[in-house]
Amino acid sequence: MKKLLHIIATPRGDRSRTLQVSRAFLEAFRTTHPEWNVEELDLFKEKLPPLTVERVDGKYVLLSGKELPVELKGAWEEILRHIERFLAADGYLISTPMWNFGVPYVLKHYLDVIVQPRGLFRYTPNGVEGLAKGRKMVIMTSRGGDYSTAPASTMDFLEPYLKAVFNFVGITELTFVNVQPMDALGPQVRDSKISAACESAQALAWKF
Ligand SMILES: Cc1cc2nc3c(=O)[nH]c(=O)nc-3n(C[C@H](O)[C@H](O)[C@H](O)COP(=O)(O)O)c2cc1C
């Protein structure tokens, strides 16, 4: 069985607009991809390890090309478990709203945990090599306003940030579905944007 890891970065459960679109994706995905398992990682329910000085020290040790010393191994266990879980997936669905023009803090925290040398990337004489290569990703985002055109688009740090991080770790087959505006123009516009996004999401699921 292949595995799709669904990473959730909204705390709003059934009331989430982002998850409404992700559910349309998953429904189509499950029908068209029976050989895939879907596993959920809900970042608002997960107790992510804080980036303490020991954990940060470990990152610098690995960056210098050395092995983790025994005294840091305990502190790094949880980080390694999260990296392993991420790399065990063959594809990803990320569901995230825009919070203050970027990602909600739990998603930033998760990325700070898993984007580690020897885990998700390594330095080579030819530059950085991403270690999560060959995996596909779909990113559902929803936003209160509409950032699809200038000048508002210059305030969208969500899409460029996620694109940069995942490209850095080798994930280049990455598609965004940005559902917007969810709050600025009222419920009618919101509902029609969600319906259109659900259709795009289903089409993406078929060809994933
Ligand atoms: C803490 C917080 C910060 C937000 N910041 C922004 C923002 O910077 N820009 C924006 O357009 N909407 C912002 N919003 C609105 C959400 O992006 C929008 O309502 C989204 O559809 C919520 O998604 P969800 O229902 O999946 O949680 C913010 C909402 C919250 C709760």
PDBQT file of the ligand as one rigid body, heavy atoms in Angstrom, charges set to zero:
ROOT
HETATM    1  C1  LIG A 301      -5.285  33.909  13.594  1.00  0.00    +0.000 C 
HETATM    2  C2  LIG A 301      -5.870  34.192  12.226  1.00  0.00    +0.000 A 
HETATM    3  C3  LIG A 301      -5.152  34.954  11.331  1.00  0.00    +0.000 A 
HETATM    4  C4  LIG A 301      -5.661  35.203  10.053  1.00  0.00    +0.000 A 
HETATM    5  N1  LIG A 301      -4.919  35.936   9.166  1.00  0.00    +0.000 NA
HETATM    6  C5  LIG A 301      -5.384  36.160   7.915  1.00  0.00    +0.000 A 
HETATM    7  C6  LIG A 301      -4.605  36.884   6.966  1.00  0.00    +0.000 A 
HETATM    8  O1  LIG A 301      -3.488  37.314   7.200  1.00  0.00    +0.000 OA
HETATM    9  N2  LIG A 301      -5.151  37.109   5.745  1.00  0.00    +0.000 N 
HETATM   10  C7  LIG A 301      -6.386  36.657   5.399  1.00  0.00    +0.000 A 
HETATM   11  O2  LIG A 301      -6.808  36.873   4.277  1.00  0.00    +0.000 OA
HETATM   12  N3  LIG A 301      -7.135  35.936   6.278  1.00  0.00    +0.000 NA
HETATM   13  C8  LIG A 301      -6.663  35.679   7.514  1.00  0.00    +0.000 A 
HETATM   14  N4  LIG A 301      -7.412  34.934   8.402  1.00  0.00    +0.000 N 
HETATM   15  C9  LIG A 301      -8.703  34.358   7.933  1.00  0.00    +0.000 C 
HETATM   16  C10 LIG A 301      -8.557  32.900   7.504  1.00  0.00    +0.000 C 
HETATM   17  O3  LIG A 301      -7.449  32.718   6.638  1.00  0.00    +0.000 OA
HETATM   18  C11 LIG A 301      -9.822  32.417   6.790  1.00  0.00    +0.000 C 
HETATM   19  O4  LIG A 301     -10.964  32.672   7.548  1.00  0.00    +0.000 OA
HETATM   20  C12 LIG A 301      -9.727  30.933   6.437  1.00  0.00    +0.000 C 
HETATM   21  O5  LIG A 301     -10.746  30.600   5.533  1.00  0.00    +0.000 OA
HETATM   22  C13 LIG A 301      -9.840  30.047   7.669  1.00  0.00    +0.000 C 
HETATM   23  O6  LIG A 301      -9.664  28.699   7.274  1.00  0.00    +0.000 OA
HETATM   24  P1  LIG A 301     -10.298  27.466   8.082  1.00  0.00    +0.000 P 
HETATM   25  O7  LIG A 301     -11.778  27.666   8.097  1.00  0.00    +0.000 OA
HETATM   26  O8  LIG A 301      -9.883  26.268   7.313  1.00  0.00    +0.000 OA
HETATM   27  O9  LIG A 301      -9.687  27.500   9.457  1.00  0.00    +0.000 OA
HETATM   28  C14 LIG A 301      -6.943  34.692   9.675  1.00  0.00    +0.000 A 
HETATM   29  C15 LIG A 301      -7.667  33.926  10.618  1.00  0.00    +0.000 A 
HETATM   30  C16 LIG A 301      -7.142  33.666  11.870  1.00  0.00    +0.000 A 
HETATM   31  C17 LIG A 301      -7.943  32.827  12.846  1.00  0.00    +0.000 C 
ENDROOT
TORSDOF 0
